[in-house]
Amino acid sequence: MAKKHNVSLYRAMHGLRHGNLHRALGVSEDKVIPKEKIEAATHSTSDHVRHMATMAQTMAGFHKK
């Protein structure tokens, strides 16, 4: 059986690497997206923006400064 890929997850990951979430939220790519904007984007009507925001929330704990 062929393994089914999660297309939405791939699109969200791909978009994060290229600054699409920054552009979708109107935040300059050289600035950090405020947590409030990411939280609001998790309720977006756009599936793609919603998935990118959810992935950003998940990945927030990965990058400790």
N, CA, C and O atoms as CSV, one atom per row, in Angstrom:
chain,resi,resn,atom,element,x,y,z
A,1,MET,N,N,0.827,-1.190,0.000
A,1,MET,CA,C,0.000,0.000,0.000
A,1,MET,C,C,0.864,1.243,0.000
A,1,MET,O,O,1.857,1.313,0.724
A,2,ALA,N,N,0.501,2.207,-0.791
A,2,ALA,CA,C,1.253,3.453,-0.863
A,2,ALA,C,C,0.919,4.323,0.349
A,2,ALA,O,O,-0.231,4.395,0.781
A,3,LYS,N,N,1.934,4.973,0.879
A,3,LYS,CA,C,1.747,5.852,2.029
A,3,LYS,C,C,1.142,7.168,1.549
A,3,LYS,O,O,1.649,7.780,0.609
A,4,LYS,N,N,0.058,7.603,2.192
A,4,LYS,CA,C,-0.604,8.844,1.817
A,4,LYS,C,C,0.096,10.015,2.510
A,4,LYS,O,O,0.340,9.969,3.715
A,5,HIS,N,N,0.411,11.044,1.759
A,5,HIS,CA,C,1.084,12.222,2.308
A,5,HIS,C,C,0.051,13.267,2.709
A,5,HIS,O,O,-1.000,13.391,2.079
A,6,ASN,N,N,0.355,14.006,3.746
A,6,ASN,CA,C,-0.508,15.084,4.206
A,6,ASN,C,C,-0.137,16.342,3.419
A,6,ASN,O,O,0.842,17.018,3.737
A,7,VAL,N,N,-0.920,16.644,2.402
A,7,VAL,CA,C,-0.626,17.765,1.508
A,7,VAL,C,C,-0.702,19.091,2.261
A,7,VAL,O,O,0.120,19.977,2.031
A,8,SER,N,N,-1.670,19.236,3.149
A,8,SER,CA,C,-1.813,20.489,3.895
A,8,SER,C,C,-0.587,20.749,4.766
A,8,SER,O,O,-0.117,21.883,4.859
A,9,LEU,N,N,-0.072,19.699,5.403
A,9,LEU,CA,C,1.121,19.853,6.234
A,9,LEU,C,C,2.316,20.253,5.370
A,9,LEU,O,O,3.091,21.129,5.752
A,10,TYR,N,N,2.466,19.623,4.221
A,10,TYR,CA,C,3.562,19.967,3.325
A,10,TYR,C,C,3.462,21.421,2.887
A,10,TYR,O,O,4.461,22.140,2.912
A,11,ARG,N,N,2.272,21.868,2.485
A,11,ARG,CA,C,2.095,23.254,2.044
A,11,ARG,C,C,2.400,24.222,3.179
A,11,ARG,O,O,3.011,25.267,2.955
A,12,ALA,N,N,1.980,23.885,4.396
A,12,ALA,CA,C,2.242,24.758,5.541
A,12,ALA,C,C,3.734,24.855,5.810
A,12,ALA,O,O,4.255,25.950,6.021
A,13,MET,N,N,4.420,23.734,5.805
A,13,MET,CA,C,5.868,23.735,6.043
A,13,MET,C,C,6.583,24.500,4.928
A,13,MET,O,O,7.486,25.291,5.198
A,14,HIS,N,N,6.185,24.268,3.687
A,14,HIS,CA,C,6.818,24.918,2.552
A,14,HIS,C,C,6.629,26.436,2.656
A,14,HIS,O,O,7.559,27.200,2.398
A,15,GLY,N,N,5.426,26.866,3.032
A,15,GLY,CA,C,5.142,28.291,3.148
A,15,GLY,C,C,5.931,28.955,4.252
A,15,GLY,O,O,6.365,30.098,4.106
A,16,LEU,N,N,6.122,28.254,5.356
A,16,LEU,CA,C,6.881,28.834,6.463
A,16,LEU,C,C,8.320,29.114,6.056
A,16,LEU,O,O,8.905,30.113,6.473
A,17,ARG,N,N,8.890,28.229,5.242
A,17,ARG,CA,C,10.275,28.409,4.842
A,17,ARG,C,C,10.470,29.626,3.949
A,17,ARG,O,O,11.576,30.159,3.867
A,18,HIS,N,N,9.439,30.059,3.297
A,18,HIS,CA,C,9.598,31.149,2.339
A,18,HIS,C,C,8.921,32.452,2.769
A,18,HIS,O,O,8.797,33.372,1.962
A,19,GLY,N,N,8.488,32.542,4.008
A,19,GLY,CA,C,7.924,33.782,4.517
A,19,GLY,C,C,6.486,34.039,4.118
A,19,GLY,O,O,6.018,35.173,4.220
A,20,ASN,N,N,5.770,33.014,3.664
A,20,ASN,CA,C,4.379,33.227,3.257
A,20,ASN,C,C,3.490,33.628,4.425
A,20,ASN,O,O,2.565,34.421,4.247
A,21,LEU,N,N,3.747,33.106,5.599
A,21,LEU,CA,C,2.934,33.494,6.752
A,21,LEU,C,C,3.167,34.963,7.085
A,21,LEU,O,O,2.223,35.677,7.421
A,22,HIS,N,N,4.401,35.417,6.995
A,22,HIS,CA,C,4.686,36.834,7.209
A,22,HIS,C,C,3.889,37.687,6.225
A,22,HIS,O,O,3.249,38.663,6.616
A,23,ARG,N,N,3.933,37.315,4.953
A,23,ARG,CA,C,3.216,38.088,3.937
A,23,ARG,C,C,1.707,38.012,4.137
A,23,ARG,O,O,1.013,39.015,3.972
A,24,ALA,N,N,1.189,36.835,4.491
A,24,ALA,CA,C,-0.249,36.670,4.694
A,24,ALA,C,C,-0.746,37.517,5.867
A,24,ALA,O,O,-1.881,37.994,5.858
A,25,LEU,N,N,0.109,37.699,6.876
A,25,LEU,CA,C,-0.282,38.466,8.060
A,25,LEU,C,C,0.150,39.927,7.991
A,25,LEU,O,O,-0.151,40.705,8.896
A,26,GLY,N,N,0.848,40.301,6.932
A,26,GLY,CA,C,1.268,41.690,6.765
A,26,GLY,C,C,2.394,42.099,7.699
A,26,GLY,O,O,2.465,43.250,8.131
A,27,VAL,N,N,3.278,41.150,8.013
A,27,VAL,CA,C,4.417,41.422,8.900
A,27,VAL,C,C,5.687,41.345,8.067
A,27,VAL,O,O,5.866,40.413,7.283
A,28,SER,N,N,6.560,42.318,8.234
A,28,SER,CA,C,7.820,42.322,7.508
A,28,SER,C,C,8.604,41.054,7.841
A,28,SER,O,O,8.617,40.602,8.987
A,29,GLU,N,N,9.260,40.484,6.821
A,29,GLU,CA,C,9.969,39.223,7.008
A,29,GLU,C,C,11.172,39.342,7.943
A,29,GLU,O,O,11.657,38.328,8.443
A,30,ASP,N,N,11.657,40.547,8.187
A,30,ASP,CA,C,12.793,40.705,9.098
A,30,ASP,C,C,12.348,40.892,10.557
A,30,ASP,O,O,13.185,41.082,11.440
A,31,LYS,N,N,11.034,40.838,10.809
A,31,LYS,CA,C,10.503,40.981,12.160
A,31,LYS,C,C,9.845,39.668,12.597
A,31,LYS,O,O,9.431,38.860,11.767
A,32,VAL,N,N,9.758,39.477,13.898
A,32,VAL,CA,C,9.095,38.306,14.463
A,32,VAL,C,C,7.586,38.552,14.440
A,32,VAL,O,O,7.124,39.646,14.764
A,33,ILE,N,N,6.830,37.536,14.059
A,33,ILE,CA,C,5.366,37.665,14.049
A,33,ILE,C,C,4.876,37.629,15.495
A,33,ILE,O,O,5.213,36.707,16.238
A,34,PRO,N,N,4.078,38.630,15.904
A,34,PRO,CA,C,3.555,38.624,17.275
A,34,PRO,C,C,2.673,37.398,17.519
A,34,PRO,O,O,1.948,36.957,16.627
A,35,LYS,N,N,2.742,36.858,18.725
A,35,LYS,CA,C,1.964,35.663,19.064
A,35,LYS,C,C,0.464,35.900,18.888
A,35,LYS,O,O,-0.275,34.982,18.532
A,36,GLU,N,N,0.020,37.128,19.138
A,36,GLU,CA,C,-1.404,37.443,18.991
A,36,GLU,C,C,-1.864,37.286,17.539
A,36,GLU,O,O,-2.968,36.805,17.282
A,37,LYS,N,N,-1.017,37.694,16.597
A,37,LYS,CA,C,-1.359,37.561,15.182
A,37,LYS,C,C,-1.388,36.101,14.759
A,37,LYS,O,O,-2.243,35.690,13.975
A,38,ILE,N,N,-0.455,35.324,15.279
A,38,ILE,CA,C,-0.438,33.892,14.949
A,38,ILE,C,C,-1.682,33.221,15.524
A,38,ILE,O,O,-2.308,32.399,14.855
A,39,GLU,N,N,-2.041,33.564,16.754
A,39,GLU,CA,C,-3.246,32.996,17.377
A,39,GLU,C,C,-4.488,33.346,16.555
A,39,GLU,O,O,-5.338,32.487,16.319
A,40,ALA,N,N,-4.593,34.597,16.120
A,40,ALA,CA,C,-5.741,35.003,15.308
A,40,ALA,C,C,-5.754,34.260,13.971
A,40,ALA,O,O,-6.823,33.923,13.463
A,41,ALA,N,N,-4.586,34.005,13.404
A,41,ALA,CA,C,-4.500,33.324,12.109
A,41,ALA,C,C,-4.906,31.855,12.215
A,41,ALA,O,O,-5.284,31.252,11.210
A,42,THR,N,N,-4.836,31.269,13.413
A,42,THR,CA,C,-5.261,29.872,13.565
A,42,THR,C,C,-6.769,29.731,13.385
A,42,THR,O,O,-7.277,28.616,13.265
A,43,HIS,N,N,-7.483,30.846,13.364
A,43,HIS,CA,C,-8.933,30.840,13.154
A,43,HIS,C,C,-9.301,31.417,11.792
A,43,HIS,O,O,-10.454,31.785,11.566
A,44,SER,N,N,-8.344,31.496,10.896
A,44,SER,CA,C,-8.556,32.047,9.562
A,44,SER,C,C,-9.510,31.178,8.751
A,44,SER,O,O,-9.616,29.972,8.975
A,45,THR,N,N,-10.195,31.805,7.813
A,45,THR,CA,C,-11.064,31.047,6.913
A,45,THR,C,C,-10.256,30.342,5.836
A,45,THR,O,O,-10.752,29.411,5.201
A,46,SER,N,N,-9.025,30.771,5.623
A,46,SER,CA,C,-8.143,30.140,4.643
A,46,SER,C,C,-7.468,28.924,5.273
A,46,SER,O,O,-6.778,29.042,6.285
A,47,ASP,N,N,-7.673,27.759,4.665
A,47,ASP,CA,C,-7.045,26.542,5.180
A,47,ASP,C,C,-5.532,26.676,5.218
A,47,ASP,O,O,-4.888,26.258,6.180
A,48,HIS,N,N,-4.971,27.254,4.175
A,48,HIS,CA,C,-3.514,27.356,4.071
A,48,HIS,C,C,-2.943,28.248,5.178
A,48,HIS,O,O,-1.962,27.879,5.824
A,49,VAL,N,N,-3.539,29.396,5.396
A,49,VAL,CA,C,-3.068,30.308,6.457
A,49,VAL,C,C,-3.252,29.656,7.820
A,49,VAL,O,O,-2.380,29.754,8.684
A,50,ARG,N,N,-4.385,28.992,8.012
A,50,ARG,CA,C,-4.651,28.325,9.286
A,50,ARG,C,C,-3.599,27.247,9.579
A,50,ARG,O,O,-3.115,27.140,10.706
A,51,HIS,N,N,-3.248,26.457,8.570
A,51,HIS,CA,C,-2.242,25.417,8.762
A,51,HIS,C,C,-0.856,26.008,9.015
A,51,HIS,O,O,-0.102,25.493,9.841
A,52,MET,N,N,-0.517,27.091,8.304
A,52,MET,CA,C,0.785,27.727,8.531
A,52,MET,C,C,0.867,28.271,9.956
A,52,MET,O,O,1.896,28.135,10.618
A,53,ALA,N,N,-0.224,28.888,10.426
A,53,ALA,CA,C,-0.233,29.456,11.774
A,53,ALA,C,C,-0.135,28.356,12.831
A,53,ALA,O,O,0.576,28.506,13.825
A,54,THR,N,N,-0.839,27.268,12.616
A,54,THR,CA,C,-0.769,26.147,13.554
A,54,THR,C,C,0.643,25.575,13.600
A,54,THR,O,O,1.154,25.249,14.671
A,55,MET,N,N,1.264,25.456,12.441
A,55,MET,CA,C,2.634,24.949,12.388
A,55,MET,C,C,3.588,25.924,13.088
A,55,MET,O,O,4.508,25.497,13.786
A,56,ALA,N,N,3.375,27.217,12.905
A,56,ALA,CA,C,4.221,28.216,13.555
A,56,ALA,C,C,4.097,28.111,15.075
A,56,ALA,O,O,5.094,28.226,15.788
A,57,GLN,N,N,2.875,27.894,15.573
A,57,GLN,CA,C,2.686,27.726,17.013
A,57,GLN,C,C,3.424,26.479,17.502
A,57,GLN,O,O,4.075,26.501,18.547
A,58,THR,N,N,3.316,25.406,16.743
A,58,THR,CA,C,3.977,24.160,17.123
A,58,THR,C,C,5.480,24.332,17.137
A,58,THR,O,O,6.157,23.838,18.038
A,59,MET,N,N,6.003,25.026,16.151
A,59,MET,CA,C,7.452,25.174,16.005
A,59,MET,C,C,8.024,26.250,16.926
A,59,MET,O,O,9.244,26.353,17.057
A,60,ALA,N,N,7.187,27.041,17.559
A,60,ALA,CA,C,7.671,28.129,18.427
A,60,ALA,C,C,8.552,27.599,19.552
A,60,ALA,O,O,9.505,28.266,19.956
A,61,GLY,N,N,8.252,26.435,20.051
A,61,GLY,CA,C,9.052,25.855,21.124
A,61,GLY,C,C,10.348,25.225,20.643
A,61,GLY,O,O,11.215,24.902,21.454
A,62,PHE,N,N,10.492,25.045,19.339
A,62,PHE,CA,C,11.681,24.423,18.793
A,62,PHE,C,C,12.880,25.357,18.811
A,62,PHE,O,O,14.016,24.896,18.919
A,63,HIS,N,N,12.648,26.665,18.706
A,63,HIS,CA,C,13.723,27.646,18.594
A,63,HIS,C,C,13.858,28.424,19.890
A,63,HIS,O,O,13.279,29.501,20.038
A,64,LYS,N,N,14.597,27.899,20.799
A,64,LYS,CA,C,14.823,28.588,22.083
A,64,LYS,C,C,16.015,29.524,21.937
A,64,LYS,O,O,17.068,29.141,21.426
A,65,LYS,N,N,15.832,30.744,22.391
A,65,LYS,CA,C,16.911,31.735,22.302
A,65,LYS,C,C,17.509,31.987,23.650
A,65,LYS,O,O,18.433,32.792,23.775
